[in-house]
Amino acid sequence: MAVDLHIHSTVSDGTRTPEEIVATAVQRGLYAISITDHDHVAGVAPAQRAAGGDLLVLPGVEVSTDLRDAEVHILGYLVDCHNEPLLAKLAEVRARRVRRAREMVKRLNSLGVSLDYARVAQIAGEGSVGRPHLARALLDQGVVGSQAEAFRRFLRRGGPAYVPRYKLSPAEAIALIGQASGVAVLAHPGLCRDDEAVREVLQLGIGGLEAYHTDHTDFQTEKYLRMADERGLLVTGGSDSHGPGGPIPVGVGSVDVPDAAADALVMWAKDNGGHIMAIG
């Protein structure tokens, strides 16, 4: 058995519903998963209902932050999905995402690319709108041959249609997650590409490190396992799957993450008042 504690659904920029993700995880014999949508926790309860007793589904969320020039993602596990301050701040971040997406559409239009924001909104549905939705819209219209090309030509950081996103600071995200009874984990530290930023986040009260990740090399995984062990931090990991229609298709359960990662989160919840259930 294995676990996957980093998965995105259609509630944000994933391409499979929470229920479809659960069905895939059960089919693959996973022990536990976490739905960690960007700036949204609405996918947790439907996933837990779909799982029943066949699969452990832990509450999660992913929050993007900035630390100087580094983009730092913070995962929040075991949060109270009904916590009003958390929900209010995530709603604010999502509203700013909409404004950002509209501005990127304007920039694309100025580059001679015909794209209507209504199409982007249709693709995003009720989810938290992001660049993958713009990439899919560009692909659907034949402007690009793949979502990866959309990012490379237009949407990458520093690209001609890129607009910086409103982000919390790492300290703000960690405090927000803690206020909602959750534990904050530094997501894919190997992608920060700034070891100083990683060290700085470790000083802010982070509770864990995502050592296992699709984009981590074996060397990086071992490095972050040692780092977590030296500091007494939780270890998590996951595929960061956005489904088969994501910019880079990655399957649920495709990263070898030990069951102990989920068990440690459950124990943390019992010892610290974290929330294992989002239903009710």
C-alpha positions as CSV (number, residue, x, y, z in Angstrom):
1,M,0.0,0.0,0.0
2,A,1.0,3.6,-0.4
3,V,-0.3,7.1,0.1
4,D,-0.7,10.3,-2.0
5,L,-0.9,13.4,0.1
6,H,-0.8,16.0,-2.7
7,I,-3.6,15.9,-5.3
8,H,-5.6,18.6,-7.1
9,S,-9.2,18.3,-8.2
10,T,-11.6,20.2,-10.3
11,V,-12.2,22.4,-7.3
12,S,-9.0,24.2,-8.3
13,D,-7.0,23.4,-11.4
14,G,-7.2,19.6,-11.5
15,T,-9.0,17.8,-14.2
16,R,-10.7,15.1,-12.2
17,T,-13.5,15.5,-9.6
18,P,-12.9,14.6,-6.0
19,E,-15.1,11.5,-6.5
20,E,-13.1,10.4,-9.6
21,I,-9.8,10.8,-7.6
22,V,-11.2,8.6,-4.8
23,A,-12.2,6.0,-7.3
24,T,-8.8,6.0,-8.9
25,A,-7.1,5.8,-5.5
26,V,-9.2,2.9,-4.4
27,Q,-8.6,1.1,-7.7
28,R,-4.9,1.5,-7.2
29,G,-5.1,0.1,-3.6
30,L,-3.9,3.3,-1.9
31,Y,-4.2,3.5,1.9
32,A,-4.7,7.3,2.2
33,I,-4.9,10.5,0.1
34,S,-5.3,14.2,0.7
35,I,-7.1,16.6,-1.7
36,T,-4.9,19.7,-1.6
37,D,-6.6,22.2,-3.9
38,H,-5.2,25.6,-4.4
39,D,-6.8,28.1,-2.0
40,H,-9.9,25.9,-1.6
41,V,-11.1,23.1,0.8
42,A,-14.5,22.4,-0.9
43,G,-13.2,19.2,-2.5
44,V,-12.5,17.5,0.9
45,A,-16.0,16.6,2.0
46,P,-17.2,15.1,-1.3
47,A,-14.0,13.0,-1.4
48,Q,-14.6,11.8,2.1
49,R,-18.2,10.9,1.3
50,A,-17.1,9.1,-1.8
51,A,-14.4,7.2,0.1
52,G,-16.7,5.8,2.8
53,G,-14.6,3.3,4.7
54,D,-12.5,2.3,1.7
55,L,-9.9,5.0,1.8
56,L,-8.6,7.5,4.4
57,V,-9.0,11.1,3.0
58,L,-7.2,13.7,5.0
59,P,-8.2,17.4,4.8
60,G,-5.7,19.6,2.9
61,V,-5.2,22.8,1.1
62,E,-2.3,24.4,-0.8
63,V,-1.5,28.1,-0.4
64,S,1.0,29.9,-2.7
65,T,3.3,32.4,-1.0
66,D,6.3,34.6,-2.0
67,L,9.5,35.0,-0.2
68,R,11.7,37.6,-2.0
69,D,12.1,36.1,-5.5
70,A,11.2,32.6,-4.5
71,E,7.7,31.1,-4.9
72,V,7.0,29.0,-1.8
73,H,4.0,26.7,-1.6
74,I,2.6,25.8,1.8
75,L,0.4,22.8,2.3
76,G,-2.1,22.8,5.2
77,Y,-3.1,19.5,6.5
78,L,-5.8,18.5,9.0
79,V,-7.4,22.0,8.9
80,D,-10.9,22.7,10.0
81,C,-12.7,23.1,6.7
82,H,-15.4,25.1,8.4
83,N,-13.1,27.6,10.0
84,E,-14.4,31.1,9.1
85,P,-11.1,33.0,9.0
86,L,-9.6,30.4,6.8
87,L,-12.6,30.3,4.4
88,A,-12.7,34.1,4.3
89,K,-9.0,34.5,3.4
90,L,-9.1,31.7,0.8
91,A,-12.2,33.4,-0.8
92,E,-10.2,36.6,-1.0
93,V,-7.3,34.9,-2.7
94,R,-9.6,33.2,-5.2
95,A,-11.3,36.6,-6.0
96,R,-7.8,38.0,-6.7
97,R,-7.1,35.0,-8.9
98,V,-10.1,36.0,-11.1
99,R,-8.8,39.5,-11.5
100,R,-5.4,38.2,-12.4
101,A,-6.9,35.8,-15.0
102,R,-8.8,38.6,-16.6
103,E,-5.7,40.7,-16.8
104,M,-3.8,37.8,-18.5
105,V,-6.6,37.5,-21.0
106,K,-6.2,41.2,-21.8
107,R,-2.5,40.8,-22.3
108,L,-3.1,37.8,-24.6
109,N,-5.5,39.9,-26.6
110,S,-2.9,42.7,-26.9
111,L,-0.5,40.1,-28.3
112,G,-3.0,39.3,-31.0
113,V,-4.4,36.2,-29.4
114,S,-8.2,36.0,-29.5
115,L,-9.4,34.7,-26.2
116,D,-12.5,35.5,-24.1
117,Y,-12.4,35.3,-20.3
118,A,-15.9,33.7,-20.4
119,R,-14.2,30.6,-21.9
120,V,-11.6,30.5,-19.2
121,A,-14.3,30.8,-16.6
122,Q,-16.3,28.0,-18.2
123,I,-13.3,25.7,-18.0
124,A,-12.6,26.6,-14.4
125,G,-16.2,26.0,-13.4
126,E,-16.7,26.5,-9.7
127,G,-13.0,25.9,-9.1
128,S,-10.2,28.3,-8.2
129,V,-9.1,29.8,-11.5
130,G,-5.4,29.5,-12.5
131,R,-3.0,29.5,-15.4
132,P,-3.8,25.9,-16.3
133,H,-7.3,27.0,-17.2
134,L,-5.9,29.6,-19.5
135,A,-3.6,27.0,-21.0
136,R,-6.5,24.7,-21.7
137,A,-8.5,27.5,-23.3
138,L,-5.5,28.3,-25.6
139,L,-5.2,24.6,-26.5
140,D,-8.9,24.3,-27.2
141,Q,-8.7,27.3,-29.6
142,G,-5.7,25.8,-31.4
143,V,-3.4,28.7,-30.4
144,V,-1.0,26.1,-29.0
145,G,-0.4,22.5,-29.5
146,S,-0.1,21.6,-25.8
147,Q,-0.6,23.2,-22.4
148,A,3.1,23.0,-21.9
149,E,3.5,25.2,-25.0
150,A,1.0,27.7,-23.6
151,F,3.1,28.1,-20.5
152,R,6.4,28.3,-22.5
153,R,5.1,30.9,-25.0
154,F,2.8,33.0,-22.9
155,L,2.1,32.1,-19.2
156,R,5.4,31.2,-17.6
157,R,6.8,33.5,-14.9
158,G,8.2,36.4,-16.9
159,G,6.3,35.5,-20.0
160,P,4.5,38.1,-22.2
161,A,1.1,37.3,-20.7
162,Y,2.2,36.6,-17.2
163,V,0.7,38.6,-14.3
164,P,2.0,38.2,-10.8
165,R,-0.5,36.6,-8.4
166,Y,-1.5,38.0,-5.1
167,K,0.1,35.9,-2.5
168,L,0.4,35.7,1.3
169,S,3.8,35.6,2.9
170,P,4.9,32.2,4.2
171,A,4.4,33.4,7.8
172,E,0.9,34.5,7.0
173,A,0.0,31.2,5.5
174,I,1.5,29.2,8.4
175,A,-0.4,31.3,10.9
176,L,-3.7,30.9,8.9
177,I,-3.3,27.1,8.8
178,G,-2.5,27.0,12.5
179,Q,-5.5,29.2,13.3
180,A,-7.6,26.6,11.6
181,S,-6.1,23.8,13.8
182,G,-4.0,22.5,11.0
183,V,-0.3,21.8,10.4
184,A,1.7,23.6,7.8
185,V,4.1,21.7,5.5
186,L,6.6,23.2,3.0
187,A,5.6,21.8,-0.4
188,H,8.1,20.5,-2.9
189,P,11.1,22.4,-1.3
190,G,13.3,21.3,-4.2
191,L,11.2,23.5,-6.6
192,C,12.0,26.6,-4.5
193,R,15.4,26.7,-6.1
194,D,16.6,28.7,-3.2
195,D,18.0,26.9,-0.2
196,E,18.1,30.1,1.8
197,A,14.4,30.5,1.3
198,V,13.9,26.9,2.5
199,R,16.0,27.5,5.6
200,E,14.1,30.8,6.3
201,V,10.7,29.0,6.1
202,L,12.0,26.4,8.6
203,Q,12.4,29.2,11.1
204,L,8.8,30.3,10.8
205,G,7.2,27.4,12.6
206,I,6.7,25.0,9.7
207,G,5.5,21.6,10.9
208,G,6.7,19.4,8.1
209,L,8.5,18.9,4.8
210,E,7.2,17.3,1.6
211,A,10.2,15.1,0.9
212,Y,8.6,12.9,-1.6
213,H,7.4,14.6,-4.8
214,T,7.2,14.0,-8.5
215,D,9.9,16.6,-9.3
216,H,12.3,15.6,-6.6
217,T,15.4,13.7,-7.5
218,D,16.5,10.8,-5.2
219,F,19.2,13.1,-3.9
220,Q,16.7,15.8,-3.0
221,T,14.3,13.3,-1.3
222,E,17.2,12.0,0.9
223,K,18.3,15.6,1.6
224,Y,14.8,16.6,2.8
225,L,14.3,13.4,4.8
226,R,17.5,14.1,6.7
227,M,16.5,17.8,7.2
228,A,13.1,16.7,8.6
229,D,14.7,14.1,10.9
230,E,17.2,16.6,12.2
231,R,14.5,19.1,13.0
232,G,11.8,16.7,14.2
233,L,9.4,17.6,11.4
234,L,6.7,15.6,9.8
235,V,7.4,14.1,6.4
236,T,4.8,14.1,3.7
237,G,4.8,13.4,-0.1
238,G,2.6,13.1,-3.1
239,S,2.2,13.1,-6.8
240,D,1.0,16.7,-7.1
241,S,-1.4,15.2,-9.7
242,H,-3.7,17.5,-11.7
243,G,-5.2,14.6,-13.6
244,P,-4.7,13.3,-17.1
245,G,-5.6,16.8,-18.5
246,G,-3.1,18.7,-16.4
247,P,-0.1,20.6,-17.9
248,I,2.1,17.6,-17.1
249,P,0.0,14.5,-16.7
250,V,0.9,12.8,-13.4
251,G,-1.1,9.9,-12.1
252,V,-2.5,9.6,-8.6
253,G,-0.2,7.4,-6.5
254,S,2.7,7.6,-8.9
255,V,5.1,8.6,-6.2
256,D,6.2,6.0,-3.7
257,V,5.2,7.6,-0.4
258,P,5.2,5.3,2.7
259,D,2.0,4.8,4.7
260,A,3.9,6.2,7.7
261,A,3.5,9.7,6.3
262,A,-0.3,9.5,6.7
263,D,-0.1,7.7,10.0
264,A,2.1,10.5,11.4
265,L,-0.5,13.1,10.3
266,V,-3.2,11.1,12.0
267,M,-1.2,10.9,15.2
268,W,-0.5,14.7,15.0
269,A,-4.2,15.3,14.7
270,K,-4.9,13.3,17.8
271,D,-2.2,15.0,19.8
272,N,-2.8,18.6,18.6
273,G,-6.5,18.8,17.9
274,G,-6.2,18.6,14.1
275,H,-9.3,17.7,12.0
276,I,-9.4,14.4,10.3
277,M,-13.0,14.8,9.1
278,A,-14.5,17.6,7.0
279,I,-18.0,16.2,6.9
280,G,-20.6,17.7,9.3
